Amino acid sequence: MMTGVGASAPLGNQSGETLFDFENWVRQAPSMLHLTDAAGRLVSVSEAWLAKLGYSREEAVGRRISDFLAPEFAGPVGLGNGEDLAAQMVAKDGRFIDVLSSGVLDQDSGAPQGLAVTAIVDVTAMKEAQRKLAAGASQYRSLVENQVELVSLATVEGEFLYVNEAHARHFGKRAEEIVGKSIFDFQLEEGRVKLKEHLRRVCEARGSLTNENQVVLPNGEVRWTSWTNRALRDEFGEVTAIHSVGRDIEPIVEAERRLKESEARYRLLAEHSTDMVLELDADLRRRYVSPACREIFGFEPEELIGGTTGVMSHPEDSERLADALQALLDGRADRETVVSRRRHRDGRWIWVETRYRAVRDAQSGATTGIIASVRDISERKAVEDRLAEANQLLEAAAREDGLTGLANRRTFDDALASAYGRAQGDNRNLSLIMIDVDGFKPFNDRYGHPAGDECLRRIGKTLAGALLRPGDLAARYGGEEFALLLPDTDELSAAVIAEQIRRTVMQMEIKHEGAARRIMTVSAGVAAIGRRAHEGGPAALVQSADRALYRAKRGGRNAVVLASTSHAAGLISPDAA
């Protein structure tokens, strides 16, 4: 039986020499030890004990051990029998020190009768680390629960350990209904092999990897989703979990499908888009380069056509880019998004975001080429880095519209002023889309406010899904009016996005008996400032888009009108579909 402080055995007859030896042994021990009698009084303490608590030997020896314990631990005996008993000791300066105590000598060890030696271990640092870890976990949970992105943690095998509310809402379930299930339960069967291969790559990578795949909702609907995945590792480098952040990109994929169906329209947009469009063959040689390469890289299209893609990449990004391209060529991925640095003609490095899509033979399924779009995000990257350093994520949660989850009016005004200043200073494009829900007041009066709120939430989700880049912003401007702010986007490209939103809202078929089409529709006005025409300030841009919206409403609604035109029509005139 271990004997600690408070042992009830009486003090037997011991030779003075034996007691003296034990006192000296305790005193010279390199760790925290104390020797106590049956009454709990200190007979001897080690130098380490005195140094830790700050007392002199005269102040300690002869006093009860309970005098040196925090009140809640200072019972009639103090530190008692047993191993690893948790307590708090009080230093001379008043500090509380978390400790674990255990008896180190028993009756058969030769120790003097009625005396006990107790070892003390300072665990204050460990306790503080545990408290900080718990606080960090709480802060992380608070942060991700307020995000509109789909956030999850899963095991290496794909079992969900945690999902935030946005993730649960997207799949029409409660968070506790998803935790414990497998990622593969929400995937199309034919896509599970590719997803498993992607997760293997994530576990091998030292950074994050992006993947786009189709998920299945509880109602059977299949939607494209973009995921950024990162492996979390322990101190030994072993993968403990996979952290994922996702967003619904179904509207983007649908827009790409429509562009593919109309090659002429695609080429028209490519020639006039501010994004650089590339067509690569199976050997990764450029077969087509759009004119936007002049603005992004300083080269003429003819100088780039025929060359191999990737040669302008930064050495630190080359391997990641090569892996993404190889995954497309091997058929392991249909789409890849890569953020990397590329060399400008003048020698500087610029940050670009490149979206790749594999082109496959209809019969064999073999990759015959790759279509890519390149966007200069140098300014956005610099802003993102500054925001990360300032930890603006928490502030952003307070700047959202409570009903739709979009940015609120205050956030929009700040973003507009900032984006306008950058566009004016750097001679860049900036587009604004103002959107109004047609006949919303009669809808609200007929179906009630809950139905009206749900209508606005669904339309807000459509707007959020239409954002192609992190630098774009969708906001609830007020009431049933919304706004999309699109930096580095010309008026024609913005009109394509507005037309996509208009059609998507119609396809939702929100019943509205008071409307001409018997369904809910939206109207949009598009305005932009060009590279050489920055006049009037942010208010003028809003006013210009608002006037175009007014013409769309006056012209019969359910239309997209450009501020630079005088007729109520979108990029393609609205039809009866």
Disulfide bonds with the S-S distance in Angstrom:
none
